């Protein structure tokens, strides 16, 4: 058994442990966010497992599967983030306008607006 085989065996052990822990979290919950994150971890472990198999077998066949699984994982993570925020487009626009107004009301922004054109800001050290 060479070093390469030992590292692959170690990777498989770590991936199996990660998958088992993620499945426990998926089953226990307690919230939907915990279940969503654990499902995302399971997809990541699956991707890593396919990559480990491709390295062990010295084949490129798994690369297309890895690409598709990463797209599924990314889409799932984005959908989960959108679900968690729970805001509609109208609410997001309102929050963005509120954030812009708060930014423009900051003392630095007000001082910048009141400075005459061409005057450089003071450098207080």
N, CA, C and O atoms as CSV, one atom per row, in Angstrom:
chain,resi,resn,atom,element,x,y,z
A,1,UNK,N,N,0.854,-1.180,0.000
A,1,UNK,CA,C,0.000,0.000,0.000
A,1,UNK,C,C,0.897,1.240,0.000
A,1,UNK,O,O,1.720,1.431,0.895
A,2,UNK,N,N,0.719,2.065,-1.013
A,2,UNK,CA,C,1.546,3.270,-1.105
A,2,UNK,C,C,0.845,4.460,-0.443
A,2,UNK,O,O,-0.266,4.333,0.072
A,3,UNK,N,N,1.507,5.602,-0.466
A,3,UNK,CA,C,0.998,6.806,0.193
A,3,UNK,C,C,-0.310,7.268,-0.455
A,3,UNK,O,O,-1.217,7.720,0.242
A,4,UNK,N,N,-0.411,7.160,-1.765
A,4,UNK,CA,C,-1.620,7.584,-2.477
A,4,UNK,C,C,-2.839,6.795,-2.004
A,4,UNK,O,O,-3.890,7.376,-1.732
A,5,UNK,N,N,-2.700,5.494,-1.906
A,5,UNK,CA,C,-3.804,4.654,-1.451
A,5,UNK,C,C,-4.165,4.955,0.000
A,5,UNK,O,O,-5.340,4.920,0.368
A,6,UNK,N,N,-3.167,5.249,0.819
A,6,UNK,CA,C,-3.422,5.583,2.215
A,6,UNK,C,C,-4.201,6.896,2.329
A,6,UNK,O,O,-5.129,7.005,3.130
A,7,UNK,N,N,-3.822,7.882,1.531
A,7,UNK,CA,C,-4.528,9.158,1.551
A,7,UNK,C,C,-5.960,9.020,1.039
A,7,UNK,O,O,-6.872,9.654,1.569
A,8,UNK,N,N,-6.158,8.205,0.026
A,8,UNK,CA,C,-7.514,7.976,-0.487
A,8,UNK,C,C,-8.361,7.284,0.575
A,8,UNK,O,O,-9.522,7.646,0.767
A,9,UNK,N,N,-7.797,6.288,1.271
A,9,UNK,CA,C,-8.535,5.599,2.337
A,9,UNK,C,C,-8.879,6.569,3.468
A,9,UNK,O,O,-9.978,6.510,4.020
A,10,UNK,N,N,-7.956,7.449,3.812
A,10,UNK,CA,C,-8.208,8.452,4.845
A,10,UNK,C,C,-9.312,9.414,4.415
A,10,UNK,O,O,-10.165,9.784,5.222
A,11,UNK,N,N,-9.297,9.813,3.162
A,11,UNK,CA,C,-10.340,10.703,2.639
A,11,UNK,C,C,-11.705,10.031,2.688
A,11,UNK,O,O,-12.703,10.673,3.015
A,12,UNK,N,N,-11.755,8.754,2.368
A,12,UNK,CA,C,-13.021,8.025,2.407
A,12,UNK,C,C,-13.550,7.947,3.836
A,12,UNK,O,O,-14.750,8.107,4.059
A,13,UNK,N,N,-12.679,7.705,4.792
A,13,UNK,CA,C,-13.097,7.636,6.194
A,13,UNK,C,C,-13.654,8.986,6.645
A,13,UNK,O,O,-14.704,9.037,7.285
A,14,UNK,N,N,-12.964,10.070,6.320
A,14,UNK,CA,C,-13.414,11.410,6.707
A,14,UNK,C,C,-14.752,11.742,6.033
A,14,UNK,O,O,-15.643,12.310,6.664
A,15,UNK,N,N,-14.887,11.390,4.764
A,15,UNK,CA,C,-16.138,11.666,4.052
A,15,UNK,C,C,-17.307,10.867,4.613
A,15,UNK,O,O,-18.418,11.388,4.710
A,16,UNK,N,N,-17.075,9.624,4.978
A,16,UNK,CA,C,-18.141,8.814,5.570
A,16,UNK,C,C,-18.554,9.390,6.917
A,16,UNK,O,O,-19.743,9.448,7.230
A,17,UNK,N,N,-17.584,9.815,7.712
A,17,UNK,CA,C,-17.910,10.425,9.008
A,17,UNK,C,C,-18.697,11.717,8.815
A,17,UNK,O,O,-19.669,11.970,9.528
A,18,UNK,N,N,-18.281,12.526,7.859
A,18,UNK,CA,C,-18.996,13.782,7.591
A,18,UNK,C,C,-20.416,13.505,7.111
A,18,UNK,O,O,-21.352,14.198,7.507
A,19,UNK,N,N,-20.577,12.510,6.274
A,19,UNK,CA,C,-21.917,12.173,5.771
A,19,UNK,C,C,-22.807,11.674,6.905
A,19,UNK,O,O,-23.983,12.032,6.971
A,20,UNK,N,N,-22.263,10.857,7.790
A,20,UNK,CA,C,-23.064,10.363,8.906
A,20,UNK,C,C,-23.488,11.496,9.837
A,20,UNK,O,O,-24.638,11.544,10.273
A,21,UNK,N,N,-22.571,12.397,10.140
A,21,UNK,CA,C,-22.915,13.531,10.999
A,21,UNK,C,C,-23.947,14.440,10.338
A,21,UNK,O,O,-24.855,14.943,11.000
A,22,UNK,N,N,-23.803,14.646,9.042
A,22,UNK,CA,C,-24.784,15.479,8.331
A,22,UNK,C,C,-26.152,14.804,8.293
A,22,UNK,O,O,-27.176,15.480,8.385
A,23,UNK,N,N,-26.179,13.477,8.159
A,23,UNK,CA,C,-27.470,12.773,8.165
A,23,UNK,C,C,-28.132,12.831,9.533
A,23,UNK,O,O,-29.357,12.912,9.630
A,24,UNK,N,N,-27.327,12.790,10.593
A,24,UNK,CA,C,-27.890,12.929,11.934
A,24,UNK,C,C,-28.519,14.313,12.084
A,24,UNK,O,O,-29.627,14.444,12.604
A,25,UNK,N,N,-27.810,15.338,11.631
A,25,UNK,CA,C,-28.355,16.694,11.720
A,25,UNK,C,C,-29.590,16.832,10.842
A,25,UNK,O,O,-30.533,17.532,11.209
A,26,UNK,N,N,-29.598,16.179,9.699
A,26,UNK,CA,C,-30.762,16.219,8.818
A,26,UNK,C,C,-31.974,15.579,9.496
A,26,UNK,O,O,-33.096,16.063,9.346
A,27,UNK,N,N,-31.752,14.502,10.235
A,27,UNK,CA,C,-32.853,13.817,10.903
A,27,UNK,C,C,-33.324,14.565,12.155
A,27,UNK,O,O,-34.526,14.653,12.409
A,28,UNK,N,N,-32.379,15.104,12.937
A,28,UNK,CA,C,-32.735,15.746,14.202
A,28,UNK,C,C,-33.267,17.158,14.025
A,28,UNK,O,O,-34.149,17.589,14.768
A,29,UNK,N,N,-32.747,17.866,13.065
A,29,UNK,CA,C,-33.200,19.249,12.871
A,29,UNK,C,C,-32.484,20.169,13.835
A,29,UNK,O,O,-31.254,20.168,13.786
A,30,UNK,N,N,-33.074,20.926,14.673
A,30,UNK,CA,C,-34.494,21.064,14.962
A,30,UNK,C,C,-35.206,22.040,14.033
A,30,UNK,O,O,-36.435,22.049,13.975
A,31,UNK,N,N,-34.458,22.855,13.312
A,31,UNK,CA,C,-35.124,23.835,12.445
A,31,UNK,C,C,-34.946,23.451,10.984
A,31,UNK,O,O,-34.129,22.598,10.637
A,32,UNK,N,N,-35.721,24.096,10.155
A,32,UNK,CA,C,-35.591,23.867,8.718
A,32,UNK,C,C,-34.247,24.336,8.189
A,32,UNK,O,O,-33.711,23.766,7.239
A,33,UNK,N,N,-33.697,25.391,8.817
A,33,UNK,CA,C,-32.379,25.875,8.402
A,33,UNK,C,C,-31.312,24.814,8.651
A,33,UNK,O,O,-30.437,24.607,7.810
A,34,UNK,N,N,-31.378,24.138,9.804
A,34,UNK,CA,C,-30.425,23.063,10.087
A,34,UNK,C,C,-30.526,21.953,9.054
A,34,UNK,O,O,-29.514,21.420,8.601
A,35,UNK,N,N,-31.742,21.611,8.690
A,35,UNK,CA,C,-31.937,20.557,7.696
A,35,UNK,C,C,-31.439,20.993,6.315
A,35,UNK,O,O,-30.851,20.195,5.585
A,36,UNK,N,N,-31.674,22.242,5.964
A,36,UNK,CA,C,-31.207,22.743,4.674
A,36,UNK,C,C,-29.685,22.782,4.582
A,36,UNK,O,O,-29.106,22.408,3.562
A,37,UNK,N,N,-29.048,23.236,5.650
A,37,UNK,CA,C,-27.585,23.281,5.657
A,37,UNK,C,C,-27.003,21.869,5.633
A,37,UNK,O,O,-26.007,21.623,4.953
A,38,UNK,N,N,-27.613,20.945,6.366
A,38,UNK,CA,C,-27.097,19.578,6.350
A,38,UNK,C,C,-27.285,18.926,4.976
A,38,UNK,O,O,-26.450,18.127,4.552
A,39,UNK,N,N,-28.363,19.257,4.287
A,39,UNK,CA,C,-28.540,18.739,2.925
A,39,UNK,C,C,-27.467,19.307,2.003
A,39,UNK,O,O,-26.959,18.604,1.130
A,40,UNK,N,N,-27.125,20.576,2.195
A,40,UNK,CA,C,-26.059,21.177,1.401
A,40,UNK,C,C,-24.715,20.516,1.714
A,40,UNK,O,O,-23.900,20.306,0.816
A,41,UNK,N,N,-24.488,20.194,2.972
A,41,UNK,CA,C,-23.259,19.487,3.351
A,41,UNK,C,C,-23.231,18.096,2.721
A,41,UNK,O,O,-22.179,17.640,2.272
A,42,UNK,N,N,-24.365,17.429,2.684
A,42,UNK,CA,C,-24.414,16.101,2.055
A,42,UNK,C,C,-24.088,16.176,0.563
A,42,UNK,O,O,-23.403,15.303,0.031
A,43,UNK,N,N,-24.570,17.198,-0.097
A,43,UNK,CA,C,-24.234,17.358,-1.521
A,43,UNK,C,C,-22.732,17.596,-1.680
A,43,UNK,O,O,-22.107,17.067,-2.599
A,44,UNK,N,N,-22.161,18.395,-0.779
A,44,UNK,CA,C,-20.727,18.658,-0.838
A,44,UNK,C,C,-19.925,17.388,-0.584
A,44,UNK,O,O,-18.921,17.139,-1.252
A,45,UNK,N,N,-20.364,16.588,0.376
A,45,UNK,CA,C,-19.683,15.312,0.656
A,45,UNK,C,C,-19.802,14.376,-0.544
A,45,UNK,O,O,-18.851,13.669,-0.877
A,46,UNK,N,N,-20.952,14.368,-1.187
A,46,UNK,CA,C,-21.130,13.548,-2.387
A,46,UNK,C,C,-20.185,13.993,-3.499
A,46,UNK,O,O,-19.581,13.162,-4.178
A,47,UNK,N,N,-20.061,15.295,-3.679
A,47,UNK,CA,C,-19.127,15.820,-4.690
A,47,UNK,C,C,-17.697,15.390,-4.361
A,47,UNK,O,O,-16.956,14.945,-5.238
A,48,UNK,N,N,-17.319,15.528,-3.089
A,48,UNK,CA,C,-15.966,15.126,-2.689
A,48,UNK,C,C,-15.763,13.626,-2.853
A,48,UNK,O,O,-14.671,13.183,-3.211
A,49,UNK,N,N,-16.805,12.842,-2.594
A,49,UNK,CA,C,-16.705,11.394,-2.785
A,49,UNK,C,C,-16.520,11.017,-4.251
A,49,UNK,O,O,-15.731,10.129,-4.575
A,50,UNK,N,N,-17.239,11.684,-5.120
A,50,UNK,CA,C,-17.084,11.424,-6.557
A,50,UNK,C,C,-15.688,11.830,-7.017
A,50,UNK,O,O,-15.071,11.144,-7.831
A,51,UNK,N,N,-15.197,12.946,-6.493
A,51,UNK,CA,C,-13.840,13.383,-6.846
A,51,UNK,C,C,-12.799,12.381,-6.337
A,51,UNK,O,O,-11.831,12.078,-7.035
A,52,UNK,N,N,-12.999,11.877,-5.133
A,52,UNK,CA,C,-12.083,10.869,-4.585
A,52,UNK,C,C,-12.114,9.596,-5.436
A,52,UNK,O,O,-11.071,8.996,-5.698
A,53,UNK,N,N,-13.288,9.194,-5.857
A,53,UNK,CA,C,-13.405,8.014,-6.721
A,53,UNK,C,C,-12.707,8.253,-8.059
A,53,UNK,O,O,-12.028,7.366,-8.576
A,54,UNK,N,N,-12.876,9.453,-8.620
A,54,UNK,CA,C,-12.218,9.761,-9.898
A,54,UNK,C,C,-10.699,9.739,-9.748
A,54,UNK,O,O,-9.990,9.301,-10.654
A,55,UNK,N,N,-10.200,10.211,-8.608
A,55,UNK,CA,C,-8.755,10.175,-8.373
A,55,UNK,C,C,-8.288,8.737,-8.194
A,55,UNK,O,O,-7.254,8.344,-8.736
A,56,UNK,N,N,-9.049,7.948,-7.432
A,56,UNK,CA,C,-8.658,6.563,-7.172
A,56,UNK,C,C,-8.654,5.731,-8.450
A,56,UNK,O,O,-7.768,4.898,-8.643
A,57,UNK,N,N,-9.629,5.948,-9.318
A,57,UNK,CA,C,-9.725,5.167,-10.548
A,57,UNK,C,C,-8.974,5.804,-11.718
A,57,UNK,O,O,-8.881,5.221,-12.798
A,58,UNK,N,N,-8.450,6.989,-11.494
A,58,UNK,CA,C,-7.711,7.732,-12.528
A,58,UNK,C,C,-8.542,7.895,-13.798
A,58,UNK,O,O,-8.122,7.530,-14.896
A,59,UNK,N,N,-9.730,8.455,-13.609
A,59,UNK,CA,C,-10.638,8.690,-14.725
A,59,UNK,C,C,-11.228,10.087,-14.626
A,59,UNK,O,O,-11.300,10.666,-13.542
A,60,UNK,N,N,-11.646,10.616,-15.753
A,60,UNK,CA,C,-12.238,11.957,-15.781
A,60,UNK,C,C,-13.761,11.911,-15.878
A,60,UNK,O,O,-14.394,12.960,-15.994
A,61,UNK,N,N,-14.348,10.752,-15.835
A,61,UNK,CA,C,-15.789,10.604,-16.014
A,61,UNK,C,C,-16.551,11.339,-14.921
A,61,UNK,O,O,-17.610,11.908,-15.188
A,62,UNK,N,N,-16.046,11.339,-13.723
A,62,UNK,CA,C,-16.735,11.966,-12.610
A,62,UNK,C,C,-16.770,13.478,-12.673
A,62,UNK,O,O,-17.551,14.101,-11.954
A,63,UNK,N,N,-15.958,14.079,-13.503
A,63,UNK,CA,C,-15.883,15.540,-13.538
A,63,UNK,C,C,-17.182,16.178,-14.022
A,63,UNK,O,O,-17.577,17.230,-13.521
A,64,UNK,N,N,-17.841,15.561,-14.978
A,64,UNK,CA,C,-19.119,16.087,-15.457
A,64,UNK,C,C,-20.177,15.961,-14.365
A,64,UNK,O,O,-20.999,16.858,-14.178
A,65,UNK,N,N,-20.149,14.853,-13.653
A,65,UNK,CA,C,-21.090,14.659,-12.551
A,65,UNK,C,C,-20.828,15.681,-11.456
A,65,UNK,O,O,-21.766,16.235,-10.884
A,66,UNK,N,N,-19.560,15.932,-11.163
A,66,UNK,CA,C,-19.195,16.927,-10.151
A,66,UNK,C,C,-19.715,18.309,-10.555
A,66,UNK,O,O,-20.232,19.050,-9.720
A,67,UNK,N,N,-19.577,18.641,-11.808
A,67,UNK,CA,C,-20.055,19.939,-12.287
A,67,UNK,C,C,-21.565,20.056,-12.100
A,67,UNK,O,O,-22.049,21.074,-11.606
A,68,UNK,N,N,-22.299,19.042,-12.484
A,68,UNK,CA,C,-23.753,19.080,-12.329
A,68,UNK,C,C,-24.164,19.123,-10.859
A,68,UNK,O,O,-25.071,19.870,-10.493
A,69,UNK,N,N,-23.514,18.339,-10.027
A,69,UNK,CA,C,-23.844,18.338,-8.596
A,69,UNK,C,C,-23.520,19.681,-7.945
A,69,UNK,O,O,-24.245,20.124,-7.054
A,70,UNK,N,N,-22.449,20.329,-8.376
A,70,UNK,CA,C,-22.125,21.641,-7.808
A,70,UNK,C,C,-23.167,22.678,-8.215
A,70,UNK,O,O,-23.491,23.569,-7.429
A,71,UNK,N,N,-23.694,22.572,-9.430
A,71,UNK,CA,C,-24.773,23.479,-9.836
A,71,UNK,C,C,-26.041,23.233,-9.010
A,71,UNK,O,O,-26.728,24.178,-8.622
A,72,UNK,N,N,-26.342,21.969,-8.748
A,72,UNK,CA,C,-27.500,21.645,-7.911
A,72,UNK,C,C,-27.293,22.181,-6.492
A,72,UNK,O,O,-28.210,22.753,-5.902
A,73,UNK,N,N,-26.094,21.996,-5.953
A,73,UNK,CA,C,-25.797,22.475,-4.607
A,73,UNK,C,C,-25.877,23.992,-4.509
A,73,UNK,O,O,-26.410,24.526,-3.536
A,74,UNK,N,N,-25.350,24.688,-5.513
A,74,UNK,CA,C,-25.403,26.146,-5.514
A,74,UNK,C,C,-26.849,26.635,-5.601
A,74,UNK,O,O,-27.250,27.544,-4.875
A,75,UNK,N,N,-27.614,26.030,-6.482
A,75,UNK,CA,C,-29.015,26.431,-6.632
A,75,UNK,C,C,-29.792,26.177,-5.345
A,75,UNK,O,O,-30.623,26.991,-4.944
A,76,UNK,N,N,-29.525,25.069,-4.712
A,76,UNK,CA,C,-30.190,24.768,-3.447
A,76,UNK,C,C,-29.819,25.755,-2.350
A,76,UNK,O,O,-30.675,26.163,-1.566
A,77,UNK,N,N,-28.541,26.144,-2.290
A,77,UNK,CA,C,-28.107,27.107,-1.276
A,77,UNK,C,C,-28.736,28.480,-1.513
A,77,UNK,O,O,-29.142,29.152,-0.565
A,78,UNK,N,N,-28.817,28.891,-2.767
A,78,UNK,CA,C,-29.441,30.179,-3.076
A,78,UNK,C,C,-30.933,30.138,-2.750
A,78,UNK,O,O,-31.478,31.097,-2.204
A,79,UNK,N,N,-31.584,29.039,-3.083
A,79,UNK,CA,C,-33.011,28.911,-2.774
A,79,UNK,C,C,-33.244,28.929,-1.270
A,79,UNK,O,O,-34.212,29.528,-0.802
A,80,UNK,N,N,-32.376,28.286,-0.515
A,80,UNK,CA,C,-32.498,28.286,0.937
A,80,UNK,C,C,-32.304,29.693,1.495
A,80,UNK,O,O,-33.024,30.107,2.404
A,81,UNK,N,N,-31.343,30.418,0.959
A,81,UNK,CA,C,-31.120,31.794,1.417
A,81,UNK,C,C,-32.331,32.671,1.113
A,81,UNK,O,O,-32.734,33.489,1.940
A,82,UNK,N,N,-32.903,32.501,-0.059
A,82,UNK,CA,C,-34.106,33.276,-0.402
A,82,UNK,C,C,-35.281,32.901,0.492
A,82,UNK,O,O,-36.074,33.760,0.876
A,83,UNK,N,N,-35.390,31.631,0.819
A,83,UNK,CA,C,-36.466,31.175,1.686
A,83,UNK,C,C,-36.313,31.731,3.096
A,83,UNK,O,O,-37.298,32.108,3.732
A,84,UNK,N,N,-35.089,31.780,3.575
A,84,UNK,CA,C,-34.836,32.261,4.932
A,84,UNK,C,C,-35.147,33.742,5.051
A,84,UNK,O,O,-35.749,34.176,6.033
A,85,UNK,N,N,-34.742,34.519,4.056
A,85,UNK,CA,C,-34.992,35.958,4.153
A,85,UNK,C,C,-36.471,36.246,4.143
A,85,UNK,O,O,-36.927,37.146,4.849
A,86,UNK,N,N,-37.231,35.512,3.364
A,86,UNK,CA,C,-38.679,35.628,3.371
A,86,UNK,C,C,-39.202,36.993,2.966
A,86,UNK,O,O,-40.317,37.357,3.338
A,87,UNK,N,N,-38.438,37.743,2.226
A,87,UNK,CA,C,-38.885,39.068,1.825
A,87,UNK,C,C,-39.300,39.061,0.365
A,87,UNK,O,O,-38.728,38.354,-0.465
A,88,UNK,N,N,-40.296,39.855,0.081
A,88,UNK,CA,C,-40.731,39.987,-1.296
A,88,UNK,C,C,-39.882,41.046,-1.985
A,88,UNK,O,O,-39.078,41.723,-1.343
A,89,UNK,N,N,-40.061,41.184,-3.272
A,89,UNK,CA,C,-39.319,42.182,-4.035
A,89,UNK,C,C,-39.628,43.580,-3.518
A,89,UNK,O,O,-38.732,44.417,-3.401
A,90,UNK,N,N,-40.872,43.827,-3.215
A,90,UNK,CA,C,-41.262,45.146,-2.710
A,90,UNK,C,C,-40.583,45.447,-1.369
A,90,UNK,O,O,-40.117,46.563,-1.143
A,91,UNK,N,N,-40.531,44.449,-0.483
A,91,UNK,CA,C,-39.882,44.641,0.812
A,91,UNK,C,C,-38.383,44.865,0.648
A,91,UNK,O,O,-37.807,45.702,1.343
A,92,UNK,N,N,-37.735,44.123,-0.269
A,92,UNK,CA,C,-36.300,44.306,-0.497
A,92,UNK,C,C,-36.003,45.699,-1.025
A,92,UNK,O,O,-35.021,46.315,-0.612
A,93,UNK,N,N,-36.836,46.211,-1.932
A,93,UNK,CA,C,-36.627,47.564,-2.454
A,93,UNK,C,C,-36.762,48.597,-1.347
A,93,UNK,O,O,-35.993,49.556,-1.292
A,94,UNK,N,N,-37.732,48.406,-0.469
A,94,UNK,CA,C,-37.912,49.316,0.653
A,94,UNK,C,C,-36.688,49.276,1.567
A,94,UNK,O,O,-36.202,50.321,2.000
A,95,UNK,N,N,-36.185,48.062,1.863
A,95,UNK,CA,C,-35.022,47.934,2.732
A,95,UNK,C,C,-33.778,48.555,2.102
A,95,UNK,O,O,-32.971,49.169,2.800
A,96,UNK,N,N,-33.619,48.400,0.787
A,96,UNK,CA,C,-32.481,49.016,0.103
A,96,UNK,C,C,-32.578,50.535,0.146
A,96,UNK,O,O,-31.573,51.208,0.370
A,97,UNK,N,N,-33.779,51.090,-0.067
A,97,UNK,CA,C,-33.959,52.541,0.003
A,97,UNK,C,C,-33.696,53.041,1.416
A,97,UNK,O,O,-33.103,54.105,1.598
A,98,UNK,N,N,-34.125,52.295,2.400
A,98,UNK,CA,C,-33.887,52.667,3.791
A,98,UNK,C,C,-32.389,52.645,4.099
A,98,UNK,O,O,-31.892,53.523,4.806
A,99,UNK,N,N,-31.673,51.663,3.582
A,99,UNK,CA,C,-30.225,51.586,3.806
A,99,UNK,C,C,-29.503,52.738,3.124
A,99,UNK,O,O,-28.559,53.296,3.684
A,100,UNK,N,N,-29.939,53.101,1.909
A,100,UNK,CA,C,-29.322,54.246,1.226
A,100,UNK,C,C,-29.559,55.533,2.004
A,100,UNK,O,O,-28.652,56.356,2.132
A,101,UNK,N,N,-30.758,55.711,2.518
A,101,UNK,CA,C,-31.070,56.920,3.288
A,101,UNK,C,C,-30.234,56.967,4.561
A,101,UNK,O,O,-29.744,58.032,4.936
A,102,UNK,N,N,-30.066,55.844,5.222
A,102,UNK,CA,C,-29.251,55.801,6.437
A,102,UNK,C,C,-27.795,56.114,6.115
A,102,UNK,O,O,-27.112,56.768,6.903
A,103,UNK,N,N,-27.319,55.652,4.964
A,103,UNK,CA,C,-25.941,55.931,4.567
A,103,UNK,C,C,-25.748,57.425,4.328
A,103,UNK,O,O,-24.737,57.993,4.741
A,104,UNK,N,N,-26.691,58.051,3.677
A,104,UNK,CA,C,-26.557,59.467,3.358
A,104,UNK,C,C,-26.755,60.357,4.577
A,104,UNK,O,O,-26.384,61.530,4.540
A,105,UNK,N,N,-27.325,59.836,5.650
A,105,UNK,CA,C,-27.512,60.611,6.872
A,105,UNK,C,C,-26.334,60.475,7.831
A,105,UNK,O,O,-26.342,61.090,8.897
A,106,UNK,N,N,-25.329,59.687,7.480
A,106,UNK,CA,C,-24.167,59.535,8.354
A,106,UNK,C,C,-23.410,60.843,8.435
A,106,UNK,O,O,-23.444,61.622,7.483
A,107,UNK,N,N,-22.726,61.114,9.539
A,107,UNK,CA,C,-21.975,62.368,9.682
A,107,UNK,C,C,-20.903,62.549,8.610
A,107,UNK,O,O,-20.683,63.668,8.147
A,108,UNK,N,N,-20.232,61.464,8.207
A,108,UNK,CA,C,-19.190,61.592,7.178
A,108,UNK,C,C,-19.803,62.010,5.848
A,108,UNK,O,O,-19.238,62.833,5.127
A,109,UNK,N,N,-20.962,61.440,5.528
A,109,UNK,CA,C,-21.621,61.771,4.268
A,109,UNK,C,C,-22.147,63.197,4.301
A,109,UNK,O,O,-22.080,63.901,3.293
A,110,UNK,N,N,-22.672,63.636,5.446
A,110,UNK,CA,C,-23.170,65.000,5.568
A,110,UNK,C,C,-22.020,65.986,5.445
A,110,UNK,O,O,-22.156,67.002,4.763
A,111,UNK,N,N,-20.875,65.709,6.099
A,111,UNK,CA,C,-19.709,66.595,6.015
A,111,UNK,C,C,-19.193,66.660,4.587
A,111,UNK,O,O,-18.746,67.711,4.127
A,112,UNK,N,N,-19.258,65.535,3.891
A,112,UNK,CA,C,-18.795,65.506,2.503
A,112,UNK,C,C,-19.704,66.357,1.619
A,112,UNK,O,O,-19.224,67.016,0.698
A,113,UNK,N,N,-20.994,66.351,1.884
A,113,UNK,CA,C,-21.939,67.137,1.085
A,113,UNK,C,C,-21.770,68.633,1.342
A,113,UNK,O,O,-21.948,69.432,0.423
A,114,UNK,N,N,-21.429,69.030,2.572
A,114,UNK,CA,C,-21.355,70.438,2.934
A,114,UNK,C,C,-20.052,71.091,2.526
A,114,UNK,O,O,-19.960,72.318,2.544
A,115,UNK,N,N,-19.047,70.324,2.161
A,115,UNK,CA,C,-17.758,70.872,1.774
A,115,UNK,C,C,-17.883,71.574,0.423
A,115,UNK,O,O,-18.497,71.035,-0.497
A,116,UNK,N,N,-17.306,72.774,0.293
A,116,UNK,CA,C,-17.350,73.471,-1.001
A,116,UNK,C,C,-16.623,72.676,-2.079
A,116,UNK,O,O,-15.699,71.915,-1.788
A,117,UNK,N,N,-17.043,72.858,-3.309
A,117,UNK,CA,C,-16.441,72.130,-4.428
A,117,UNK,C,C,-14.976,72.501,-4.540
A,117,UNK,O,O,-14.616,73.675,-4.446
A,118,UNK,N,N,-14.145,71.515,-4.737
A,118,UNK,CA,C,-12.715,71.736,-4.911
A,118,UNK,C,C,-11.942,71.697,-3.622
A,118,UNK,O,O,-10.716,71.591,-3.659
A,119,UNK,N,N,-12.601,71.779,-2.470
A,119,UNK,CA,C,-11.898,71.735,-1.190
A,119,UNK,C,C,-11.627,70.301,-0.814
A,119,UNK,O,O,-12.513,69.451,-0.902
A,120,UNK,N,N,-10.416,70.029,-0.397
A,120,UNK,CA,C,-10.037,68.680,-0.036
A,120,UNK,C,C,-10.449,68.411,1.405
A,120,UNK,O,O,-10.502,69.335,2.217
A,121,UNK,N,N,-10.740,67.161,1.728
A,121,UNK,CA,C,-11.096,66.853,3.109
A,121,UNK,C,C,-9.896,67.021,4.038
A,121,UNK,O,O,-8.749,66.829,3.634
A,122,UNK,N,N,-10.183,67.387,5.306
A,122,UNK,CA,C,-9.115,67.536,6.266
A,122,UNK,C,C,-8.599,66.170,6.650
A,122,UNK,O,O,-9.338,65.186,6.687
A,123,UNK,N,N,-7.308,66.135,6.935
A,123,UNK,CA,C,-6.702,64.888,7.357
A,123,UNK,C,C,-6.338,65.038,8.832
A,123,UNK,O,O,-5.245,65.495,9.165
A,124,UNK,N,N,-7.250,64.655,9.703
A,124,UNK,CA,C,-7.016,64.715,11.135
A,124,UNK,C,C,-6.340,63.411,11.538
A,124,UNK,O,O,-6.852,62.323,11.275
A,125,UNK,N,N,-5.204,63.536,12.170
A,125,UNK,CA,C,-4.474,62.331,12.557
A,125,UNK,C,C,-4.563,62.098,14.034
A,125,UNK,O,O,-4.004,61.125,14.540
